[in-house]
Amino acid sequence: MKDSVIPVSLLALGLVFVITGIALGDMELVFKKAIFICLECIGIG
């Protein structure tokens, strides 16, 4: 039981951070940056 507390709590903390980021509108910014980086990698952007 004690071994599963740390992974479960880290998973819950990660989920809280993801939900907070989505609520603050950072998801659109991250997608824009990801698209820009991918286009640069293949030489289009």
mmCIF entry with sequence, helices, sheets and N, C-alpha, C, O atoms, coordinates in Angstrom:
data_MODEL
# 
_entry.id   MODEL 
# 
_entity.id                         1 
_entity.type                       polymer 
_entity.pdbx_number_of_molecules   1 
# 
_entity_poly.entity_id                      1 
_entity_poly.type                           'polypeptide(L)' 
_entity_poly.nstd_linkage                   no 
_entity_poly.nstd_monomer                   no 
_entity_poly.pdbx_seq_one_letter_code       MKDSVIPVSLLALGLVFVITGIALGDMELVFKKAIFICLECIGIG 
_entity_poly.pdbx_seq_one_letter_code_can   MKDSVIPVSLLALGLVFVITGIALGDMELVFKKAIFICLECIGIG 
_entity_poly.pdbx_strand_id                 A 
# 
loop_
_entity_poly_seq.entity_id 
_entity_poly_seq.num 
_entity_poly_seq.mon_id 
_entity_poly_seq.hetero 
1 1  MET n 
1 2  LYS n 
1 3  ASP n 
1 4  SER n 
1 5  VAL n 
1 6  ILE n 
1 7  PRO n 
1 8  VAL n 
1 9  SER n 
1 10 LEU n 
1 11 LEU n 
1 12 ALA n 
1 13 LEU n 
1 14 GLY n 
1 15 LEU n 
1 16 VAL n 
1 17 PHE n 
1 18 VAL n 
1 19 ILE n 
1 20 THR n 
1 21 GLY n 
1 22 ILE n 
1 23 ALA n 
1 24 LEU n 
1 25 GLY n 
1 26 ASP n 
1 27 MET n 
1 28 GLU n 
1 29 LEU n 
1 30 VAL n 
1 31 PHE n 
1 32 LYS n 
1 33 LYS n 
1 34 ALA n 
1 35 ILE n 
1 36 PHE n 
1 37 ILE n 
1 38 CYS n 
1 39 LEU n 
1 40 GLU n 
1 41 CYS n 
1 42 ILE n 
1 43 GLY n 
1 44 ILE n 
1 45 GLY n 
# 
_struct_asym.id          A 
_struct_asym.entity_id   1 
# 
loop_
_struct_conf.conf_type_id 
_struct_conf.id 
_struct_conf.pdbx_PDB_helix_id 
_struct_conf.beg_label_comp_id 
_struct_conf.beg_label_asym_id 
_struct_conf.beg_label_seq_id 
_struct_conf.pdbx_beg_PDB_ins_code 
_struct_conf.end_label_comp_id 
_struct_conf.end_label_asym_id 
_struct_conf.end_label_seq_id 
_struct_conf.pdbx_end_PDB_ins_code 
_struct_conf.beg_auth_comp_id 
_struct_conf.beg_auth_asym_id 
_struct_conf.beg_auth_seq_id 
_struct_conf.end_auth_comp_id 
_struct_conf.end_auth_asym_id 
_struct_conf.end_auth_seq_id 
_struct_conf.pdbx_PDB_helix_class 
_struct_conf.details 
_struct_conf.pdbx_PDB_helix_length 
HELX_P HELX_P1 AA1 LYS A 2  ? SER A 4  ? LYS A 2  SER A 4  5 ? 3  
HELX_P HELX_P2 AA2 VAL A 5  ? ALA A 23 ? VAL A 5  ALA A 23 1 ? 19 
HELX_P HELX_P3 AA3 ASP A 26 ? CYS A 41 ? ASP A 26 CYS A 41 1 ? 16 
# 
_struct_conf_type.id          HELX_P 
_struct_conf_type.criteria    ? 
_struct_conf_type.reference   ? 
# 
loop_
_atom_site.group_PDB 
_atom_site.id 
_atom_site.type_symbol 
_atom_site.label_atom_id 
_atom_site.label_alt_id 
_atom_site.label_comp_id 
_atom_site.label_asym_id 
_atom_site.label_entity_id 
_atom_site.label_seq_id 
_atom_site.pdbx_PDB_ins_code 
_atom_site.Cartn_x 
_atom_site.Cartn_y 
_atom_site.Cartn_z 
_atom_site.occupancy 
_atom_site.B_iso_or_equiv 
_atom_site.pdbx_formal_charge 
_atom_site.auth_seq_id 
_atom_site.auth_comp_id 
_atom_site.auth_asym_id 
_atom_site.auth_atom_id 
_atom_site.pdbx_PDB_model_num 
ATOM 1   N N  . MET A 1 1  ? 0.823  -1.192 0.000   1.00 0.00 ? 1  MET A N  1 
ATOM 2   C CA . MET A 1 1  ? 0.000  0.000  0.000   1.00 0.00 ? 1  MET A CA 1 
ATOM 3   C C  . MET A 1 1  ? 0.870  1.260  0.000   1.00 0.00 ? 1  MET A C  1 
ATOM 4   O O  . MET A 1 1  ? 0.564  2.231  -0.692  1.00 0.00 ? 1  MET A O  1 
ATOM 5   N N  . LYS A 1 2  ? 1.950  1.239  0.776   1.00 0.00 ? 2  LYS A N  1 
ATOM 6   C CA . LYS A 1 2  ? 2.809  2.408  0.889   1.00 0.00 ? 2  LYS A CA 1 
ATOM 7   C C  . LYS A 1 2  ? 3.543  2.697  -0.420  1.00 0.00 ? 2  LYS A C  1 
ATOM 8   O O  . LYS A 1 2  ? 3.849  3.852  -0.716  1.00 0.00 ? 2  LYS A O  1 
ATOM 9   N N  . ASP A 1 3  ? 3.827  1.657  -1.204  1.00 0.00 ? 3  ASP A N  1 
ATOM 10  C CA . ASP A 1 3  ? 4.554  1.829  -2.457  1.00 0.00 ? 3  ASP A CA 1 
ATOM 11  C C  . ASP A 1 3  ? 3.728  2.538  -3.518  1.00 0.00 ? 3  ASP A C  1 
ATOM 12  O O  . ASP A 1 3  ? 4.297  3.149  -4.424  1.00 0.00 ? 3  ASP A O  1 
ATOM 13  N N  . SER A 1 4  ? 2.428  2.478  -3.436  1.00 0.00 ? 4  SER A N  1 
ATOM 14  C CA . SER A 1 4  ? 1.579  3.078  -4.470  1.00 0.00 ? 4  SER A CA 1 
ATOM 15  C C  . SER A 1 4  ? 1.175  4.516  -4.150  1.00 0.00 ? 4  SER A C  1 
ATOM 16  O O  . SER A 1 4  ? 0.530  5.158  -4.978  1.00 0.00 ? 4  SER A O  1 
ATOM 17  N N  . VAL A 1 5  ? 1.527  5.033  -2.997  1.00 0.00 ? 5  VAL A N  1 
ATOM 18  C CA . VAL A 1 5  ? 1.122  6.383  -2.615  1.00 0.00 ? 5  VAL A CA 1 
ATOM 19  C C  . VAL A 1 5  ? 1.858  7.425  -3.451  1.00 0.00 ? 5  VAL A C  1 
ATOM 20  O O  . VAL A 1 5  ? 1.234  8.374  -3.926  1.00 0.00 ? 5  VAL A O  1 
ATOM 21  N N  . ILE A 1 6  ? 3.150  7.276  -3.642  1.00 0.00 ? 6  ILE A N  1 
ATOM 22  C CA . ILE A 1 6  ? 3.934  8.273  -4.377  1.00 0.00 ? 6  ILE A CA 1 
ATOM 23  C C  . ILE A 1 6  ? 3.529  8.347  -5.849  1.00 0.00 ? 6  ILE A C  1 
ATOM 24  O O  . ILE A 1 6  ? 3.283  9.451  -6.335  1.00 0.00 ? 6  ILE A O  1 
ATOM 25  N N  . PRO A 1 7  ? 3.448  7.246  -6.581  1.00 0.00 ? 7  PRO A N  1 
ATOM 26  C CA . PRO A 1 7  ? 3.033  7.360  -7.984  1.00 0.00 ? 7  PRO A CA 1 
ATOM 27  C C  . PRO A 1 7  ? 1.624  7.924  -8.161  1.00 0.00 ? 7  PRO A C  1 
ATOM 28  O O  . PRO A 1 7  ? 1.378  8.709  -9.077  1.00 0.00 ? 7  PRO A O  1 
ATOM 29  N N  . VAL A 1 8  ? 0.718  7.533  -7.301  1.00 0.00 ? 8  VAL A N  1 
ATOM 30  C CA . VAL A 1 8  ? -0.657 8.028  -7.401  1.00 0.00 ? 8  VAL A CA 1 
ATOM 31  C C  . VAL A 1 8  ? -0.707 9.517  -7.100  1.00 0.00 ? 8  VAL A C  1 
ATOM 32  O O  . VAL A 1 8  ? -1.422 10.258 -7.775  1.00 0.00 ? 8  VAL A O  1 
ATOM 33  N N  . SER A 1 9  ? 0.039  9.967  -6.100  1.00 0.00 ? 9  SER A N  1 
ATOM 34  C CA . SER A 1 9  ? 0.036  11.395 -5.771  1.00 0.00 ? 9  SER A CA 1 
ATOM 35  C C  . SER A 1 9  ? 0.707  12.207 -6.874  1.00 0.00 ? 9  SER A C  1 
ATOM 36  O O  . SER A 1 9  ? 0.262  13.317 -7.163  1.00 0.00 ? 9  SER A O  1 
ATOM 37  N N  . LEU A 1 10 ? 1.762  11.690 -7.498  1.00 0.00 ? 10 LEU A N  1 
ATOM 38  C CA . LEU A 1 10 ? 2.393  12.395 -8.615  1.00 0.00 ? 10 LEU A CA 1 
ATOM 39  C C  . LEU A 1 10 ? 1.469  12.459 -9.827  1.00 0.00 ? 10 LEU A C  1 
ATOM 40  O O  . LEU A 1 10 ? 1.436  13.469 -10.530 1.00 0.00 ? 10 LEU A O  1 
ATOM 41  N N  . LEU A 1 11 ? 0.731  11.403 -10.068 1.00 0.00 ? 11 LEU A N  1 
ATOM 42  C CA . LEU A 1 11 ? -0.239 11.401 -11.153 1.00 0.00 ? 11 LEU A CA 1 
ATOM 43  C C  . LEU A 1 11 ? -1.344 12.426 -10.894 1.00 0.00 ? 11 LEU A C  1 
ATOM 44  O O  . LEU A 1 11 ? -1.752 13.146 -11.806 1.00 0.00 ? 11 LEU A O  1 
ATOM 45  N N  . ALA A 1 12 ? -1.820 12.492 -9.669  1.00 0.00 ? 12 ALA A N  1 
ATOM 46  C CA . ALA A 1 12 ? -2.853 13.465 -9.318  1.00 0.00 ? 12 ALA A CA 1 
ATOM 47  C C  . ALA A 1 12 ? -2.318 14.888 -9.445  1.00 0.00 ? 12 ALA A C  1 
ATOM 48  O O  . ALA A 1 12 ? -3.036 15.769 -9.920  1.00 0.00 ? 12 ALA A O  1 
ATOM 49  N N  . LEU A 1 13 ? -1.090 15.130 -9.038  1.00 0.00 ? 13 LEU A N  1 
ATOM 50  C CA . LEU A 1 13 ? -0.491 16.454 -9.151  1.00 0.00 ? 13 LEU A CA 1 
ATOM 51  C C  . LEU A 1 13 ? -0.326 16.854 -10.619 1.00 0.00 ? 13 LEU A C  1 
ATOM 52  O O  . LEU A 1 13 ? -0.583 18.000 -10.986 1.00 0.00 ? 13 LEU A O  1 
ATOM 53  N N  . GLY A 1 14 ? 0.100  15.914 -11.449 1.00 0.00 ? 14 GLY A N  1 
ATOM 54  C CA . GLY A 1 14 ? 0.202  16.184 -12.880 1.00 0.00 ? 14 GLY A CA 1 
ATOM 55  C C  . GLY A 1 14 ? -1.137 16.518 -13.497 1.00 0.00 ? 14 GLY A C  1 
ATOM 56  O O  . GLY A 1 14 ? -1.234 17.418 -14.331 1.00 0.00 ? 14 GLY A O  1 
ATOM 57  N N  . LEU A 1 15 ? -2.159 15.806 -13.098 1.00 0.00 ? 15 LEU A N  1 
ATOM 58  C CA . LEU A 1 15 ? -3.507 16.067 -13.593 1.00 0.00 ? 15 LEU A CA 1 
ATOM 59  C C  . LEU A 1 15 ? -3.988 17.459 -13.174 1.00 0.00 ? 15 LEU A C  1 
ATOM 60  O O  . LEU A 1 15 ? -4.634 18.158 -13.954 1.00 0.00 ? 15 LEU A O  1 
ATOM 61  N N  . VAL A 1 16 ? -3.673 17.851 -11.951 1.00 0.00 ? 16 VAL A N  1 
ATOM 62  C CA . VAL A 1 16 ? -4.037 19.191 -11.482 1.00 0.00 ? 16 VAL A CA 1 
ATOM 63  C C  . VAL A 1 16 ? -3.335 20.254 -12.330 1.00 0.00 ? 16 VAL A C  1 
ATOM 64  O O  . VAL A 1 16 ? -3.952 21.255 -12.695 1.00 0.00 ? 16 VAL A O  1 
ATOM 65  N N  . PHE A 1 17 ? -2.056 20.049 -12.647 1.00 0.00 ? 17 PHE A N  1 
ATOM 66  C CA . PHE A 1 17 ? -1.323 21.005 -13.474 1.00 0.00 ? 17 PHE A CA 1 
ATOM 67  C C  . PHE A 1 17 ? -1.894 21.084 -14.885 1.00 0.00 ? 17 PHE A C  1 
ATOM 68  O O  . PHE A 1 17 ? -1.990 22.173 -15.452 1.00 0.00 ? 17 PHE A O  1 
ATOM 69  N N  . VAL A 1 18 ? -2.272 19.953 -15.455 1.00 0.00 ? 18 VAL A N  1 
ATOM 70  C CA . VAL A 1 18 ? -2.857 19.944 -16.799 1.00 0.00 ? 18 VAL A CA 1 
ATOM 71  C C  . VAL A 1 18 ? -4.189 20.691 -16.801 1.00 0.00 ? 18 VAL A C  1 
ATOM 72  O O  . VAL A 1 18 ? -4.437 21.507 -17.688 1.00 0.00 ? 18 VAL A O  1 
ATOM 73  N N  . ILE A 1 19 ? -5.030 20.426 -15.840 1.00 0.00 ? 19 ILE A N  1 
ATOM 74  C CA . ILE A 1 19 ? -6.329 21.100 -15.760 1.00 0.00 ? 19 ILE A CA 1 
ATOM 75  C C  . ILE A 1 19 ? -6.144 22.595 -15.538 1.00 0.00 ? 19 ILE A C  1 
ATOM 76  O O  . ILE A 1 19 ? -6.870 23.398 -16.124 1.00 0.00 ? 19 ILE A O  1 
ATOM 77  N N  . THR A 1 20 ? -5.184 22.981 -14.701 1.00 0.00 ? 20 THR A N  1 
ATOM 78  C CA . THR A 1 20 ? -4.912 24.397 -14.469 1.00 0.00 ? 20 THR A CA 1 
ATOM 79  C C  . THR A 1 20 ? -4.444 25.080 -15.746 1.00 0.00 ? 20 THR A C  1 
ATOM 80  O O  . THR A 1 20 ? -4.883 26.189 -16.053 1.00 0.00 ? 20 THR A O  1 
ATOM 81  N N  . GLY A 1 21 ? -3.564 24.432 -16.489 1.00 0.00 ? 21 GLY A N  1 
ATOM 82  C CA . GLY A 1 21 ? -3.087 24.998 -17.742 1.00 0.00 ? 21 GLY A CA 1 
ATOM 83  C C  . GLY A 1 21 ? -4.198 25.180 -18.762 1.00 0.00 ? 21 GLY A C  1 
ATOM 84  O O  . GLY A 1 21 ? -4.251 26.199 -19.450 1.00 0.00 ? 21 GLY A O  1 
ATOM 85  N N  . ILE A 1 22 ? -5.073 24.211 -18.863 1.00 0.00 ? 22 ILE A N  1 
ATOM 86  C CA . ILE A 1 22 ? -6.205 24.309 -19.785 1.00 0.00 ? 22 ILE A CA 1 
ATOM 87  C C  . ILE A 1 22 ? -7.141 25.434 -19.349 1.00 0.00 ? 22 ILE A C  1 
ATOM 88  O O  . ILE A 1 22 ? -7.639 26.187 -20.186 1.00 0.00 ? 22 ILE A O  1 
ATOM 89  N N  . ALA A 1 23 ? -7.381 25.549 -18.056 1.00 0.00 ? 23 ALA A N  1 
ATOM 90  C CA . ALA A 1 23 ? -8.284 26.584 -17.542 1.00 0.00 ? 23 ALA A CA 1 
ATOM 91  C C  . ALA A 1 23 ? -7.723 27.985 -17.785 1.00 0.00 ? 23 ALA A C  1 
ATOM 92  O O  . ALA A 1 23 ? -8.484 28.932 -17.985 1.00 0.00 ? 23 ALA A O  1 
ATOM 93  N N  . LEU A 1 24 ? -6.401 28.121 -17.769 1.00 0.00 ? 24 LEU A N  1 
ATOM 94  C CA . LEU A 1 24 ? -5.776 29.430 -17.971 1.00 0.00 ? 24 LEU A CA 1 
ATOM 95  C C  . LEU A 1 24 ? -5.580 29.758 -19.448 1.00 0.00 ? 24 LEU A C  1 
ATOM 96  O O  . LEU A 1 24 ? -5.138 30.858 -19.780 1.00 0.00 ? 24 LEU A O  1 
ATOM 97  N N  . GLY A 1 25 ? -5.900 28.825 -20.332 1.00 0.00 ? 25 GLY A N  1 
ATOM 98  C CA . GLY A 1 25 ? -5.807 29.075 -21.763 1.00 0.00 ? 25 GLY A CA 1 
ATOM 99  C C  . GLY A 1 25 ? -4.430 28.847 -22.358 1.00 0.00 ? 25 GLY A C  1 
ATOM 100 O O  . GLY A 1 25 ? -4.145 29.330 -23.454 1.00 0.00 ? 25 GLY A O  1 
ATOM 101 N N  . ASP A 1 26 ? -3.582 28.131 -21.668 1.00 0.00 ? 26 ASP A N  1 
ATOM 102 C CA . ASP A 1 26 ? -2.228 27.895 -22.153 1.00 0.00 ? 26 ASP A CA 1 
ATOM 103 C C  . ASP A 1 26 ? -2.158 26.803 -23.210 1.00 0.00 ? 26 ASP A C  1 
ATOM 104 O O  . ASP A 1 26 ? -1.132 26.650 -23.873 1.00 0.00 ? 26 ASP A O  1 
ATOM 105 N N  . MET A 1 27 ? -3.224 26.051 -23.372 1.00 0.00 ? 27 MET A N  1 
ATOM 106 C CA . MET A 1 27 ? -3.208 24.955 -24.328 1.00 0.00 ? 27 MET A CA 1 
ATOM 107 C C  . MET A 1 27 ? -3.020 25.474 -25.754 1.00 0.00 ? 27 MET A C  1 
ATOM 108 O O  . MET A 1 27 ? -2.273 24.880 -26.532 1.00 0.00 ? 27 MET A O  1 
ATOM 109 N N  . GLU A 1 28 ? -3.679 26.561 -26.102 1.00 0.00 ? 28 GLU A N  1 
ATOM 110 C CA . GLU A 1 28 ? -3.556 27.135 -27.441 1.00 0.00 ? 28 GLU A CA 1 
ATOM 111 C C  . GLU A 1 28 ? -2.130 27.606 -27.700 1.00 0.00 ? 28 GLU A C  1 
ATOM 112 O O  . GLU A 1 28 ? -1.596 27.401 -28.790 1.00 0.00 ? 28 GLU A O  1 
ATOM 113 N N  . LEU A 1 29 ? -1.520 28.229 -26.716 1.00 0.00 ? 29 LEU A N  1 
ATOM 114 C CA . LEU A 1 29 ? -0.143 28.711 -26.853 1.00 0.00 ? 29 LEU A CA 1 
ATOM 115 C C  . LEU A 1 29 ? 0.824  27.553 -27.066 1.00 0.00 ? 29 LEU A C  1 
ATOM 116 O O  . LEU A 1 29 ? 1.728  27.640 -27.898 1.00 0.00 ? 29 LEU A O  1 
ATOM 117 N N  . VAL A 1 30 ? 0.638  26.480 -26.326 1.00 0.00 ? 30 VAL A N  1 
ATOM 118 C CA . VAL A 1 30 ? 1.513  25.318 -26.461 1.00 0.00 ? 30 VAL A CA 1 
ATOM 119 C C  . VAL A 1 30 ? 1.361  24.696 -27.848 1.00 0.00 ? 30 VAL A C  1 
ATOM 120 O O  . VAL A 1 30 ? 2.360  24.314 -28.458 1.00 0.00 ? 30 VAL A O  1 
ATOM 121 N N  . PHE A 1 31 ? 0.139  24.588 -28.355 1.00 0.00 ? 31 PHE A N  1 
ATOM 122 C CA . PHE A 1 31 ? -0.070 24.026 -29.685 1.00 0.00 ? 31 PHE A CA 1 
ATOM 123 C C  . PHE A 1 31 ? 0.553  24.897 -30.762 1.00 0.00 ? 31 PHE A C  1 
ATOM 124 O O  . PHE A 1 31 ? 1.126  24.373 -31.717 1.00 0.00 ? 31 PHE A O  1 
ATOM 125 N N  . LYS A 1 32 ? 0.454  26.219 -30.631 1.00 0.00 ? 32 LYS A N  1 
ATOM 126 C CA . LYS A 1 32 ? 1.062  27.121 -31.604 1.00 0.00 ? 32 LYS A CA 1 
ATOM 127 C C  . LYS A 1 32 ? 2.576  26.963 -31.625 1.00 0.00 ? 32 LYS A C  1 
ATOM 128 O O  . LYS A 1 32 ? 3.186  26.919 -32.693 1.00 0.00 ? 32 LYS A O  1 
ATOM 129 N N  . LYS A 1 33 ? 3.178  26.879 -30.447 1.00 0.00 ? 33 LYS A N  1 
ATOM 130 C CA . LYS A 1 33 ? 4.631  26.705 -30.370 1.00 0.00 ? 33 LYS A CA 1 
ATOM 131 C C  . LYS A 1 33 ? 5.043  25.353 -30.941 1.00 0.00 ? 33 LYS A C  1 
ATOM 132 O O  . LYS A 1 33 ? 6.062  25.255 -31.624 1.00 0.00 ? 33 LYS A O  1 
ATOM 133 N N  . ALA A 1 34 ? 4.268  24.318 -30.670 1.00 0.00 ? 34 ALA A N  1 
ATOM 134 C CA . ALA A 1 34 ? 4.591  22.985 -31.178 1.00 0.00 ? 34 ALA A CA 1 
ATOM 135 C C  . ALA A 1 34 ? 4.524  22.948 -32.696 1.00 0.00 ? 34 ALA A C  1 
ATOM 136 O O  . ALA A 1 34 ? 5.379  22.338 -33.338 1.00 0.00 ? 34 ALA A O  1 
ATOM 137 N N  . ILE A 1 35 ? 3.529  23.586 -33.272 1.00 0.00 ? 35 ILE A N  1 
ATOM 138 C CA . ILE A 1 35 ? 3.407  23.621 -34.731 1.00 0.00 ? 35 ILE A CA 1 
ATOM 139 C C  . ILE A 1 35 ? 4.565  24.385 -35.329 1.00 0.00 ? 35 ILE A C  1 
ATOM 140 O O  . ILE A 1 35 ? 5.129  23.962 -36.338 1.00 0.00 ? 35 ILE A O  1 
ATOM 141 N N  . PHE A 1 36 ? 4.932  25.509 -34.724 1.00 0.00 ? 36 PHE A N  1 
ATOM 142 C CA . PHE A 1 36 ? 6.040  26.322 -35.235 1.00 0.00 ? 36 PHE A CA 1 
ATOM 143 C C  . PHE A 1 36 ? 7.355  25.556 -35.179 1.00 0.00 ? 36 PHE A C  1 
ATOM 144 O O  . PHE A 1 36 ? 8.143  25.601 -36.123 1.00 0.00 ? 36 PHE A O  1 
ATOM 145 N N  . ILE A 1 37 ? 7.593  24.858 -34.082 1.00 0.00 ? 37 ILE A N  1 
ATOM 146 C CA . ILE A 1 37 ? 8.829  24.074 -33.947 1.00 0.00 ? 37 ILE A CA 1 
ATOM 147 C C  . ILE A 1 37 ? 8.857  22.943 -34.956 1.00 0.00 ? 37 ILE A C  1 
ATOM 148 O O  . ILE A 1 37 ? 9.907  22.680 -35.544 1.00 0.00 ? 37 ILE A O  1 
ATOM 149 N N  . CYS A 1 38 ? 7.747  22.268 -35.177 1.00 0.00 ? 38 CYS A N  1 
ATOM 150 C CA . CYS A 1 38 ? 7.709  21.158 -36.137 1.00 0.00 ? 38 CYS A CA 1 
ATOM 151 C C  . CYS A 1 38 ? 7.955  21.660 -37.553 1.00 0.00 ? 38 CYS A C  1 
ATOM 152 O O  . CYS A 1 38 ? 8.654  21.010 -38.331 1.00 0.00 ? 38 CYS A O  1 
ATOM 153 N N  . LEU A 1 39 ? 7.386  22.809 -37.892 1.00 0.00 ? 39 LEU A N  1 
ATOM 154 C CA . LEU A 1 39 ? 7.609  23.366 -39.232 1.00 0.00 ? 39 LEU A CA 1 
ATOM 155 C C  . LEU A 1 39 ? 9.059  23.776 -39.414 1.00 0.00 ? 39 LEU A C  1 
ATOM 156 O O  . LEU A 1 39 ? 9.601  23.645 -40.512 1.00 0.00 ? 39 LEU A O  1 
ATOM 157 N N  . GLU A 1 40 ? 9.703  24.272 -38.354 1.00 0.00 ? 40 GLU A N  1 
ATOM 158 C CA . GLU A 1 40 ? 11.119 24.623 -38.447 1.00 0.00 ? 40 GLU A CA 1 
ATOM 159 C C  . GLU A 1 40 ? 11.973 23.372 -38.630 1.00 0.00 ? 40 GLU A C  1 
ATOM 160 O O  . GLU A 1 40 ? 12.961 23.396 -39.364 1.00 0.00 ? 40 GLU A O  1 
ATOM 161 N N  . CYS A 1 41 ? 11.603 22.301 -37.979 1.00 0.00 ? 41 CYS A N  1 
ATOM 162 C CA . CYS A 1 41 ? 12.407 21.069 -38.046 1.00 0.00 ? 41 CYS A CA 1 
ATOM 163 C C  . CYS A 1 41 ? 12.435 20.495 -39.477 1.00 0.00 ? 41 CYS A C  1 
ATOM 164 O O  . CYS A 1 41 ? 13.459 19.969 -39.914 1.00 0.00 ? 41 CYS A O  1 
ATOM 165 N N  . ILE A 1 42 ? 11.335 20.596 -40.184 1.00 0.00 ? 42 ILE A N  1 
ATOM 166 C CA . ILE A 1 42 ? 11.326 20.041 -41.540 1.00 0.00 ? 42 ILE A CA 1 
ATOM 167 C C  . ILE A 1 42 ? 11.674 21.069 -42.600 1.00 0.00 ? 42 ILE A C  1 
ATOM 168 O O  . ILE A 1 42 ? 11.655 20.763 -43.792 1.00 0.00 ? 42 ILE A O  1 
ATOM 169 N N  . GLY A 1 43 ? 11.998 22.304 -42.172 1.00 0.00 ? 43 GLY A N  1 
ATOM 170 C CA . GLY A 1 43 ? 12.498 23.304 -43.088 1.00 0.00 ? 43 GLY A CA 1 
ATOM 171 C C  . GLY A 1 43 ? 11.459 24.148 -43.784 1.00 0.00 ? 43 GLY A C  1 
ATOM 172 O O  . GLY A 1 43 ? 11.786 24.831 -44.755 1.00 0.00 ? 43 GLY A O  1 
ATOM 173 N N  . ILE A 1 44 ? 10.228 24.130 -43.332 1.00 0.00 ? 44 ILE A N  1 
ATOM 174 C CA . ILE A 1 44 ? 9.184  24.936 -43.979 1.00 0.00 ? 44 ILE A CA 1 
ATOM 175 C C  . ILE A 1 44 ? 9.088  26.310 -43.307 1.00 0.00 ? 44 ILE A C  1 
ATOM 176 O O  . ILE A 1 44 ? 8.950  27.324 -43.990 1.00 0.00 ? 44 ILE A O  1 
ATOM 177 N N  . GLY A 1 45 ? 9.159  26.345 -42.003 1.00 0.00 ? 45 GLY A N  1 
ATOM 178 C CA . GLY A 1 45 ? 8.943  27.586 -41.252 1.00 0.00 ? 45 GLY A CA 1 
ATOM 179 C C  . GLY A 1 45 ? 10.197 28.321 -41.121 1.00 0.00 ? 45 GLY A C  1 
ATOM 180 O O  . GLY A 1 45 ? 10.222 29.395 -40.520 1.00 0.00 ? 45 GLY A O  1 
# 
